[in-house]
Amino acid sequence: MNAIQADNIGKVEIIPISGAEENASSMGGVIYIKLKKIDDGGYYRSASGNFSTLVEEGHMGDNLNASFNYRYGKLSIYNYTYYGHFRNFNKYDISTHYKEKDTFIDMKTDGKGWSTSFLDRLSLTYELNDKHSIGGNFRVGVKDGSPVNNTQSMIKNGREEQIDLSGSVITEKLRIKEYQAAINYDWRIDEKGSMFKFIADYLRYNNNKKQDNNYQYNLLN
């Protein structure tokens, strides 16, 4: 969204049921943004990025994205590229009191690590005439992550005396790959907006996850 300039938006449509050309695994509706048709030989491009940081935690993430649209004769080309680098921040404390045994459990979790995301989408549209057009959408996405969650649980009795201490370290290695291609044919039936659309879609999704769990008990002994 940030890569689309407002002056280049022709119209916005809300579609209750998502089409296969958007994402073969999607559910629910989609917001369809149709860009203005640019002149033959014309183009526009944009690029943006951001850097986020917290006073106490430091660098939290950054990302870059760029879009490019070009028209040559009856052929329109659109490409969008995104890269993100984010810190896995998962820090919280939970205190629980079990009245039946008059026992307190204080749990502290500190999540660390980084994840990266890359996405590229290429769209091609060719106008056969004023009412008929064919096109293709191609998308590739890759996400890598290495989150590490450290958890420590302290058990105390009703006199606030420490009676047990346990901990865990959960390390994950994530790699998600998504490849998608869609071929579509559009027929504008009339000037009122009636459309006939045919879409053939292919989606390949790979989720590779490795997890190492290390638990420690009775650390006070």
C-alpha positions in Angstrom: 0.0 0.0 0.0 2.8 2.5 0.9 4.3 1.9 -2.5 1.2 3.1 -4.5 0.9 6.8 -5.1 -2.6 8.2 -4.6 -2.5 10.0 -8.0 -2.1 6.6 -9.8 -5.3 5.0 -8.2 -8.2 4.7 -10.6 -10.8 3.0 -8.4 -11.1 0.8 -5.3 -13.3 -2.3 -5.2 -14.3 -4.5 -2.2 -14.7 -8.1 -3.4 -16.5 -10.3 -0.8 -14.9 -13.5 -2.0 -11.2 -13.5 -2.9 -10.2 -14.7 -6.3 -7.5 -17.3 -7.0 -5.3 -14.7 -8.7 -4.9 -13.0 -5.3 -3.8 -16.0 -3.3 -4.9 -19.6 -3.7 -4.7 -20.1 0.1 -6.6 -16.8 1.0 -10.0 -16.7 2.8 -12.5 -13.9 3.0 -12.7 -10.9 0.8 -10.1 -8.6 -0.7 -9.7 -5.0 -1.5 -9.0 -4.6 -5.2 -7.1 -1.4 -6.2 -7.2 -0.7 -9.9 -4.5 1.7 -11.1 -5.0 4.3 -13.8 -4.0 3.4 -17.3 -0.8 5.2 -18.1 0.1 6.4 -21.6 2.1 4.3 -24.1 5.7 4.5 -23.1 4.8 6.0 -19.8 5.9 4.7 -16.4 6.0 5.4 -12.7 8.1 4.1 -9.9 8.3 4.5 -6.2 10.5 3.3 -3.3 10.2 3.7 0.4 11.6 2.2 3.6 11.6 2.6 7.4 13.7 2.0 10.4 12.2 1.3 13.8 13.8 1.5 17.2 12.8 1.5 20.9 14.6 3.6 23.6 15.3 0.6 25.9 15.5 -2.3 23.4 17.3 -0.6 20.5 16.9 -1.6 16.8 13.7 -3.4 16.2 13.5 -3.7 12.4 13.7 -2.1 9.0 12.2 -2.7 5.6 12.4 -1.5 2.0 9.9 -1.7 -0.8 9.7 -0.6 -4.4 7.2 -0.7 -7.2 7.4 -0.1 -11.0 4.7 0.2 -13.6 5.4 0.5 -17.4 3.2 0.5 -20.4 4.3 -0.4 -23.9 1.6 -0.5 -26.6 -1.1 -2.8 -25.3 1.2 -4.4 -22.7 1.3 -3.3 -19.1 4.0 -4.4 -16.6 3.8 -4.0 -12.9 6.4 -5.2 -10.3 6.5 -4.9 -6.5 9.4 -5.9 -4.3 9.6 -6.0 -0.5 12.3 -6.9 1.9 11.9 -6.8 5.7 14.3 -7.5 8.6 12.6 -7.6 12.0 13.5 -8.5 15.6 11.6 -11.2 17.4 10.6 -9.4 20.6 8.6 -11.5 23.1 9.1 -10.3 26.6 6.5 -10.6 29.4 6.0 -11.7 33.0 3.1 -13.8 34.4 2.4 -14.2 38.1 -0.1 -16.8 39.3 -1.4 -17.6 42.8 -2.9 -21.0 43.6 -5.0 -20.5 46.6 -5.6 -24.2 47.3 -1.9 -24.8 47.9 -1.0 -21.2 48.8 1.6 -21.3 46.1 2.9 -18.6 43.8 4.5 -19.1 40.4 6.3 -16.2 38.7 7.1 -16.9 35.0 9.4 -14.7 33.0 9.8 -15.1 29.2 12.4 -13.3 27.1 12.1 -13.9 23.3 15.0 -13.0 21.0 16.2 -13.5 17.4 15.6 -12.1 14.0 13.4 -12.8 11.0 13.7 -11.7 7.3 11.0 -11.6 4.6 11.3 -11.2 0.9 8.4 -10.8 -1.6 8.3 -10.1 -5.3 5.2 -9.9 -7.5 5.1 -9.4 -11.2 1.9 -8.7 -13.1 1.6 -8.7 -16.9 -1.6 -7.5 -18.8 -2.1 -7.5 -22.5 -5.2 -5.8 -24.1 -6.5 -7.8 -27.0 -9.1 -5.1 -27.7 -11.4 -2.7 -25.7 -13.3 -5.6 -24.1 -10.9 -8.5 -23.9 -7.5 -8.9 -22.1 -5.2 -11.6 -20.9 -2.7 -11.5 -18.1 -0.5 -13.3 -15.7 0.5 -12.8 -12.0 3.6 -14.4 -10.6 4.7 -14.2 -7.0 7.5 -15.6 -4.8 7.9 -15.1 -1.1 10.5 -16.3 1.3 10.7 -15.9 5.1 13.5 -17.0 7.4 13.5 -16.8 11.2 15.5 -17.9 14.2 13.5 -17.1 17.3 14.8 -18.1 20.7 12.5 -18.1 23.8 14.0 -18.3 27.3 11.5 -19.0 30.1 12.1 -19.1 33.8 9.6 -20.1 36.4 10.1 -19.5 40.1 7.8 -21.3 42.6 7.3 -19.8 46.1 5.2 -20.8 49.1 2.8 -18.6 51.1 5.8 -17.1 53.0 7.4 -15.9 49.8 10.2 -18.6 50.2 11.6 -20.0 47.0 10.9 -23.7 46.8 11.7 -24.6 43.1 13.1 -23.1 40.0 12.7 -24.4 36.4 13.6 -23.0 33.0 13.4 -23.8 29.3 15.1 -22.6 26.1 13.2 -23.1 22.9 15.1 -22.5 19.7 13.5 -22.5 16.3 14.7 -22.4 12.7 12.0 -21.4 10.2 12.0 -21.2 6.5 8.8 -20.6 4.6 8.7 -20.5 0.8 5.7 -19.6 -1.3 5.4 -19.7 -5.1 2.3 -18.7 -7.0 1.4 -18.2 -10.7 -2.0 -17.2 -12.1 -3.2 -16.8 -15.8 -6.4 -14.9 -16.3 -8.7 -13.8 -19.1 -11.1 -10.8 -18.7 -14.1 -10.0 -20.8 -15.8 -6.7 -20.2 -19.4 -7.5 -21.2 -21.0 -4.1 -21.0 -20.4 -0.5 -19.9 -22.2 -1.1 -16.6 -19.3 -3.1 -15.2 -20.5 -6.7 -16.0 -17.4 -8.9 -16.3 -16.5 -12.5 -17.2 -13.3 -13.7 -15.7 -11.4 -17.0 -16.1 -8.5 -17.8 -13.8 -6.1 -20.7 -13.7 -4.0 -20.7 -10.5 -1.0 -22.6 -9.2 0.3 -22.4 -5.6 3.2 -24.2 -3.9 3.8 -23.6 -0.2 6.7 -25.1 1.8 7.0 -24.7 5.5 10.2 -26.0 7.1 10.4 -25.7 10.8 13.0 -27.2 13.2 12.6 -26.8 17.0 15.0 -27.6 19.8 13.6 -27.8 23.3 15.8 -27.7 26.4 14.1 -28.0 29.8 15.7 -27.8 33.2 14.1 -28.6 36.6 15.0 -28.3 40.2 17.6 -25.7 39.6 17.7 -24.7 43.3 19.1 -28.1 44.3 
